[in-house]
Amino acid sequence: MSNDITAYVGLDVHKDSIAIGVAAPGRAAPRFVGTTGPALSELVKALGHLGRPERLLIAYEAGPCGYPLARALGARGYCCQVMAVSKTPRKPGERVKTDRRDALTLARYLRAGELTPVTVPDSGDEAIRDLSRAREDAVRARLKARQQLKAMLLRHGHRIQGRPPGPLPTSATSAK
């Protein structure tokens, strides 16, 4: 497959912009293509200038923007990989980060085969994962609120003993 690739594309994806860096096969330095808005149509137009979809290998780092971009590019015939941020090589002392540098670095590492892709879940799996995370966050928030309330009551001389009351009975269970 790598013999068919004419360009390795690194994307630095943010909510408001996508920076594009491209590395040609061989040893030439990667070049910065530019920055597009977050719209898929703008990105596809910019990628169209780099070659046919099946000849490009595209990568971006996993982040808060999630996986819809990878799925949308895949649906248009592009090979798009999402990379694990924790496994992206970092040079010691490389602290200055810009969108341009990140896109160029991703393109260079992608060409060298030094990136670790993650599995892109389908939209249903991602929705279940989001729901599970939201529930965990709500449970943590409830626990923290309970602890803060008990601490405030204790500061004012009120001791709470035992477990707090459970949920109120519903009309279906109270009718039994």
URLINJO-V791919 format. One record per run of one state. SS is the DSSP state (@ for helix, = for strand, . for the rest). FROM is the first residue (numbers start at 1). LEN is the number of residues. If there is no record, write none. Layout:
ss/from/len
SS/FROM/LEN
SS/FROM/LEN
//
This chain:
ss/from/len
./1/6
=/7/7
./14/4
=/18/6
./24/7
=/31/6
./37/3
@/40/9
./49/4
@/53/3
=/56/6
./62/6
@/68/8
./76/3
=/79/5
./84/1
@/85/3
./88/11
@/99/14
./113/4
=/117/2
./119/4
@/123/33
./156/15
@/171/4
./175/2
//
